[in-house]
């Protein structure tokens, strides 16, 4: 044993070389990290030899140390499989070195006893490292989830307005925001959250989680490894969810199936999120109940109209026209046709007013419905269209 201990530098270097050569996660460690690995190899080597001399096993302090190693590796995000393999690779390098340097000094019986001790140490230490890694990982995951929800709340409340600060915060969380995203604000429908019809925090949280998790798999486009495609929180008695993209048809089915009301805004950015959230929250609270018979999920046009007619501070007439009509706001024929249909109460009367064939009017209305997703024959959509036309008036 004394001769083996005298060869400690060589044993350690052989183990270090094997670990960095055979395990990719260890190939690019910096000098500080490599020194940590070296220290652990030295400690493990000495402890194994000590236990070999007395035919012992790891004690509670040893296992506590290995659990600590697992927790540290979880925090620096080194893969658990690589961490556990490093101990096996180091052990093989040790036995190869023993065979090369001391073929006659260690009997087969002693070598068998040494192998038995080392295998026992590997078994016990692997379990402790795994336990520490998993425990720390759960805490880190919960902390990160809370931090991300806090980030979403700050974005929606306008407390994260400086771009540089936001970038730094995202770096700390190993996350990236999509360039644009969908903002969903949801709540149990009146009468679905209890006798009083008022949603509590638990109801709102459940609604937000349901929407985020159910629609996340439908996130459009490819996402980078760090890009957030789904995140949700609870604020102001409603659930708020950020999704990279939400399928509107799937959202309609989901809200109907679970008796939710909601608002969906597309093209949201970190800069526009505070106003968009205020619009959504205001729309959910002030849209007339009969609107829900036509539109369970309000879109940007609905929300802009509600804000305008209720005197919300964020209301802007120009935004109403753009949100409701889109690019058709610049199409004079569409606007004249829509105006005539509203005031003539139908395509036939509008065609007479415009001196057009009724089929021409109906074609324009179909194009309008396809572009905006609104049927001007229903009461709320007709009101929204009329408000958009009035808002666009010179």
C-alpha positions in Angstrom: 0.0 0.0 0.0 2.9 2.4 0.8 4.3 1.9 -2.8 0.8 2.7 -4.2 0.5 5.8 -2.1 4.0 6.9 -3.3 2.7 6.7 -6.8 -0.3 9.0 -6.0 0.7 11.8 -8.5 0.9 9.2 -11.3 -2.4 7.6 -10.3 -4.2 11.0 -10.2 -2.8 12.1 -13.5 -3.8 8.8 -15.2 -7.4 9.3 -13.8 -7.5 12.9 -14.9 -6.3 12.1 -18.4 -8.9 9.4 -18.8 -11.8 11.5 -17.5 -11.0 14.5 -19.7 -10.3 12.2 -22.7 -13.4 10.0 -22.5 -16.1 12.3 -21.2 -17.0 15.2 -23.5 -18.6 17.3 -20.6 -15.1 17.3 -18.9 -13.1 18.1 -22.0 -13.6 21.8 -21.9 -13.5 22.6 -18.2 -11.6 25.7 -17.1 -8.6 25.6 -14.7 -10.7 26.1 -11.6 -13.1 23.3 -12.5 -10.2 20.9 -13.4 -8.7 21.6 -10.0 -12.0 20.7 -8.3 -12.0 17.4 -10.3 -8.4 16.7 -9.3 -9.1 17.3 -5.6 -12.1 14.9 -5.7 -9.9 12.2 -7.4 -7.2 12.7 -4.8 -9.8 12.4 -1.9 -11.5 9.4 -3.4 -8.2 7.6 -4.1 -7.0 8.1 -0.5 -10.3 7.2 1.0 -10.6 4.0 -1.1 -7.1 2.9 -0.1 -7.8 3.7 3.6 -11.0 1.6 3.5 -9.1 -1.2 1.7 -6.6 -1.4 4.5 -9.4 -1.9 7.1 -12.0 -3.5 4.9 -14.4 -0.6 5.7 -17.1 1.3 4.0 -18.1 4.9 3.5 -19.5 6.6 6.6 -22.3 9.2 7.0 -19.8 12.1 6.6 -18.5 10.6 3.3 -22.0 10.2 1.9 -22.9 13.8 3.0 -19.8 15.0 1.1 -20.9 13.1 -2.1 -24.4 14.5 -1.8 -22.8 17.9 -1.7 -20.8 17.1 -4.9 -24.1 16.2 -6.6 -25.8 19.4 -5.5 -22.8 21.5 -6.8 -22.8 19.7 -10.1 -26.6 20.4 -10.5 -26.0 24.1 -9.9 -23.3 24.3 -12.6 -25.5 22.2 -15.0 -22.9 19.4 -15.5 -24.9 16.4 -16.8 -25.6 13.8 -14.1 -24.7 10.9 -16.4 -21.3 12.5 -17.1 -20.7 13.1 -13.4 -21.4 9.5 -12.5 -19.4 8.1 -15.4 -16.4 10.2 -14.3 -16.1 8.1 -11.1 -16.2 4.8 -13.1 -13.6 6.0 -15.7 -11.3 7.2 -12.9 -11.6 3.8 -11.2 -10.7 1.9 -14.4 -7.7 4.2 -14.9 -6.6 3.5 -11.4 -6.8 -0.3 -11.9 -5.0 -0.1 -15.2 -2.2 1.9 -13.5 -2.0 -0.6 -10.7 -1.6 -3.4 -13.2 1.1 -1.6 -15.1 3.2 -0.4 -12.2 2.7 -3.1 -9.6 2.2 -6.4 -11.3 4.0 -8.4 -8.6 3.5 -6.2 -5.6 -0.3 -6.7 -5.3 -1.6 -10.3 -4.9 -4.7 -11.4 -6.7 -6.4 -11.7 -3.3 -5.5 -8.1 -2.4 -6.5 -6.9 -5.8 -9.9 -8.6 -5.4 -10.4 -7.0 -2.0 -9.5 -3.6 -3.5 -11.9 -4.1 -6.4 -14.6 -5.0 -3.9 -14.0 -1.9 -1.8 -13.9 0.4 -4.9 -17.1 -1.1 -6.3 -18.8 -0.6 -3.0 -17.6 3.0 -2.9 -18.9 3.5 -6.4 -22.3 2.1 -5.5 -22.7 4.2 -2.4 -21.2 7.4 -3.8 -23.3 7.2 -7.0 -26.5 7.0 -5.0 -25.4 9.9 -2.8 -24.4 12.0 -5.8 -27.7 11.2 -7.6 -29.7 12.2 -4.5 -27.8 15.5 -4.1 -28.1 16.2 -7.8 -31.9 15.5 -7.9 -32.6 17.4 -4.7 -30.7 20.5 -5.8 -32.3 20.2 -9.3 -35.8 20.2 -7.9 -35.0 23.3 -5.8 -33.3 25.0 -8.8 -36.2 24.2 -11.1 -38.7 25.6 -8.6 -36.6 28.7 -8.0 -36.2 29.2 -11.8 -40.0 28.7 -12.4 -40.8 31.3 -9.7 -38.2 33.7 -11.2 -39.7 33.3 -14.7 -43.2 33.9 -13.4 -41.8 37.0 -11.6 -40.3 38.1 -14.8 -43.6 37.7 -16.7 -45.4 39.7 -14.0 -42.8 42.5 -14.2 -43.1 42.6 -18.0 -46.9 42.9 -17.8 -46.8 45.5 -15.1 -44.2 47.6 -16.9 -41.6 47.1 -14.2 -39.1 45.7 -16.7 -38.9 48.6 -19.1 -35.2 48.9 -19.7 -34.0 46.7 -22.5 -30.5 46.3 -21.1 -31.8 45.2 -17.7 -34.2 42.8 -19.3 -31.4 41.2 -21.3 -29.3 40.8 -18.2 -32.1 39.2 -16.3 -32.8 36.8 -19.1 -29.1 35.8 -19.2 -29.3 35.1 -15.4 -32.2 32.8 -16.1 -30.7 31.1 -19.2 -33.8 32.2 -21.1 -34.8 34.2 -24.2 -38.0 35.8 -25.1 -39.5 35.2 -28.6 -39.3 38.3 -30.8 -43.1 38.5 -30.6 -45.5 36.3 -28.6 -49.1 35.8 -27.9 -50.5 37.1 -24.6 -53.5 35.2 -23.2 -55.5 36.5 -20.3 -58.1 34.0 -19.0 -60.6 33.6 -16.2 -63.4 31.2 -15.3 -66.6 32.5 -16.8 -69.1 34.1 -14.5 -71.0 31.4 -12.6 -68.3 28.8 -13.2 -66.0 29.8 -10.3 -68.5 29.5 -7.5 -71.8 30.7 -6.3 -70.7 34.3 -6.5 -69.3 33.9 -9.9 -66.0 35.4 -8.8 -62.8 33.7 -9.8 -60.3 33.2 -7.0 -56.5 33.0 -7.3 -56.6 29.2 -7.5 -59.2 29.3 -10.3 -57.2 31.8 -12.2 -54.0 29.9 -11.7 -55.7 26.7 -12.9 -57.1 28.5 -16.0 -53.7 30.0 -16.9 -51.9 26.7 -16.4 -54.5 24.8 -18.5 -54.2 27.2 -21.4 -50.4 27.3 -21.3 -49.8 23.6 -21.0 -52.5 22.6 -23.5 -51.4 25.0 -26.2 -47.7 24.9 -25.7 -47.3 21.8 -27.9 -48.8 23.8 -30.7 -46.3 26.6 -30.5 -45.6 27.6 -34.1 -42.1 27.5 -35.6 -38.8 26.2 -34.3 -37.6 27.5 -30.9 -34.1 27.8 -29.7 -33.0 25.8 -26.7 -33.4 28.8 -24.3 -36.4 30.4 -25.9 -39.5 30.6 -23.7 -42.5 29.2 -25.6 -44.9 29.0 -22.6 -45.1 30.7 -19.3 -48.0 31.6 -17.0 -48.7 33.5 -13.8 -51.7 34.9 -11.8 -52.3 38.7 -11.5 -55.2 40.9 -10.6 -57.5 37.9 -10.2 -56.9 36.5 -13.7 -54.5 34.1 -15.3 -51.9 35.5 -17.7 -50.0 33.2 -20.2 -47.2 34.0 -22.6 -47.1 31.6 -25.6 -44.8 31.9 -28.6 -48.0 31.2 -30.7 -51.4 30.0 -29.8 -53.8 28.2 -32.3 -57.0 30.4 -32.1 -59.2 27.5 -33.0 -57.7 25.3 -30.3 -58.0 28.1 -27.9 -61.7 28.6 -28.7 -62.3 24.8 -28.1 -60.4 24.8 -24.9 -62.1 27.8 -23.4 -65.5 26.5 -24.4 -64.8 23.0 -22.9 -63.6 24.4 -19.6 -66.1 27.4 -19.4 -63.4 30.1 -19.5 -63.5 33.6 -20.9 -60.3 35.0 -22.3 -58.5 37.6 -24.4 -55.8 36.9 -26.9 -53.4 39.5 -28.3 -50.8 38.6 -31.0 -47.6 40.4 -31.9 -46.9 41.3 -28.3 -43.3 42.4 -27.5 -41.6 43.2 -24.2 -42.2 46.9 -24.9 -45.9 46.6 -25.7 -46.7 44.0 -23.1 -47.8 46.4 -20.3 -50.4 48.2 -22.5 -51.6 45.0 -24.1 -52.1 43.4 -20.6 -54.1 46.5 -19.4 -56.3 46.3 -22.5 -56.9 42.5 -22.0 -57.7 42.9 -18.3 -60.0 45.9 -18.9 -61.8 44.0 -21.7 -62.4 40.9 -19.6 -63.9 43.1 -16.9 -66.0 45.5 -19.0 -67.1 43.6 -22.2 -70.9 43.2 -22.0 -72.0 39.6 -21.2 -73.8 39.3 -24.4 -70.6 39.7 -26.3 -69.6 36.3 -25.0 -72.4 34.7 -27.0 -70.5 35.7 -30.1 -66.9 35.8 -29.0 -65.7 33.7 -26.0 -62.1 34.9 -26.7 -61.7 38.6 -27.4 -59.1 39.7 -29.8 -57.2 43.0 -30.2 -60.1 44.6 -32.1 -62.6 43.8 -29.4 -60.3 45.0 -26.7 -59.5 48.3 -28.5 -63.2 49.0 -29.0 -64.1 48.3 -25.4 -61.3 50.6 -24.2 -62.5 53.3 -26.5 -66.2 53.2 -25.7 -65.5 53.0 -21.9 -63.0 55.8 -21.8 -60.0 53.7 -20.8 -56.7 55.8 -20.6 -55.0 53.5 -23.2 -57.8 54.0 -25.8 -56.7 55.3 -29.2 -59.1 55.7 -32.2 -56.4 55.0 -34.8 -55.5 51.7 -33.1 -59.2 50.7 -33.2 -59.4 51.0 -37.0 -56.1 49.1 -37.5 -57.0 46.4 -35.0 -60.5 45.7 -36.5 -59.9 46.1 -40.2 -56.2 45.4 -40.6 -54.9 46.2 -44.1 -58.5 46.7 -45.3 -58.6 50.0 -43.4 -56.8 51.4 -46.4 -59.3 49.9 -48.9 -61.9 52.5 -49.8 -64.2 50.0 -51.6 -64.3 47.8 -48.5 -65.0 50.7 -46.1 -67.7 52.1 -48.3 -69.3 48.7 -48.7 -69.2 48.0 -45.0 -70.6 51.4 -44.2 -73.5 50.9 -46.6 -74.2 47.4 -45.3 -74.4 48.6 -41.7 -76.8 51.5 -42.6 -78.9 49.6 -45.1 -79.1 46.5 -42.9 -78.1 44.0 -45.6 -76.3 43.4 -48.9 -79.3 44.1 -51.1 -80.0 47.6 -49.7 -76.2 48.3 -49.7 -76.0 47.3 -53.4 -78.8 49.7 -54.2 -77.1 52.6 -52.3 -73.8 51.9 -54.0 -75.2 51.2 -57.4 -73.5 47.8 -57.4 -74.6 44.2 -58.1 -75.6 42.4 -54.9 -73.1 39.7 -55.7 -70.3 42.3 -55.7 -71.3 43.4 -52.2 -71.5 39.8 -51.0 -68.0 39.1 -52.4 -66.6 42.1 -50.5 -68.3 41.0 -47.3 -66.9 37.5 -47.6 -63.4 38.9 -48.1 -64.0 41.2 -45.1 -65.1 38.2 -42.9 -62.1 36.1 -44.1 -59.6 38.8 -43.3 -61.1 40.0 -39.9 -62.8 36.8 -38.6 -66.0 38.8 -38.1 -69.5 38.5 -39.5 -71.0 42.0 -39.8 -74.5 40.5 -39.5 -74.1 39.7 -35.8 -74.8 42.5 -33.3 -71.4 42.8 -31.6 -69.4 42.5 -34.8 -71.6 45.1 -36.4 -71.0 47.4 -33.5 -67.2 46.8 -33.6 -67.2 47.5 -37.4 -69.2 50.7 -37.0 -66.9 51.9 -34.2 -63.9 51.2 -36.3 -65.4 53.2 -39.2 -66.3 56.1 -36.9 -62.8 56.1 -35.4 -61.3 56.3 -38.9 -63.4 59.3 -39.9 -61.3 62.5 -40.6 
